[in-house]
Amino acid sequence: MKCNLLIFLGCLILFSCKKDPPNSIIYGYEYFPTDSGHYVIYDVVDIFHDIVLEPAHDTNRYQIKEVIAESIVDNEGETVQKVRRYIRESDTMDWAIQDIWTMKRTATTGEVVEENDRFIKMVFAIAYNRSWDCNALNNEDGLDCYYESIYEPYKVGPISFDSTVIVEKQNFTSFIDFQRQYDVYARDIGKIKSVYKDLEIDNFDTTDIQKGAEIFYTLIDYGVE
């Protein structure tokens, strides 16, 4: 009787072990889509500051459309996607090709080549304890990035997104400098917002701008064509 009980308990433990699913990792690849035909459209605000010039604060507004095009093989023998970038001054005008970038999603990184400089935009798997130098593959000064927010809802204008991640790049203020950079990515869409500020300020006052640049990308449309 004791022997039969031990056999029953052994079978029960073995069955339970087989039922337990293996641990799976959520990498987050869907926040950096690479599907051909996928597009995003942004309203862009580009501001140049210099108090010794006229105007001291010059603002340009336009729209950018990025379309993932055909795949090609890069110099490293890996498959990358072309990104065709179009520009127009307003939604009443036709698109004009501006430039062509490339993008690549590997098992561990999401990379974009912009004007011949390669940037690591994301790393996988997405996690709060991940940090990386987004300039590690170019000649720019190092810039440490990390995930500030993961899988949280976010709203851009009238558009709500149920799951986004925020890549924090810079958040520095001193007596004379203000530097702020971050990107927001949404699931199955990619980048939905980007903020870049590199400013000279006076007396810690971020509104008293002496010189520098600000660029804001705000998603207004997306889809597949």
Phi, psi and omega in degrees: 000317179296321180295316179297323179294319179295321178296318180298316180294322178296318178294321180296317179295316179298318179296319180295321179295321180291332182283333183290124179288150178292151177295132181243148180256131174269106186281326180089022180300332184292349177275356179226068186294149180231018184287133179299135179093346178293134181224156173224147178236133182239144159277132182240133173242120185240114186242130176245131182242135170194109189289350178270356180253171176230117001284152180289332181227105187250122184247130174244138178237134179200180179237145177237134174242127178245125182238127175284120186255215187287159176271145176223172176257127184275185183293344178266005180077017180251153180282128177230165179248136171286144175239109179274125184247125182246156181224148171205156183284329180204170183285000175267357183250162178281153176286144174233135181297132179257308178196176178233120175256179171228156178223155180211133174246116177260186179294337186236349184219155167244115189240147176226133174262112181247117179050046176074004175252129181265130180239139174270103185279324181216159170233152182235145002284148178292128180200157182294334183269012180267135173218154183200161176266110184290346179257016184297338184253015175224186184263008178285164175299150180301143179219105183284132180238158176202165179273116181276325181216140185229127172058037179253150174294154182205147181236130176241107185061231180273358186263126178256140179237133187279340182212118181222163172231145179248124175263113179272130182246310181213140174207083188227133176226133174227189180301326186236357184231146171219116181234123183219123178216132170200156177234147177242130181241139178247149181300130178068006181239319185099210185292129179245345179203145177215135179233129177226123175223124175226096195231147166263128185236178180237124171058046177066005184270105183289350177264349179261079188271128180265321184196154175135193185222149174225136177224129181235126173252127180230120181295134175237345180196157177199164180166201180228136177232000000 
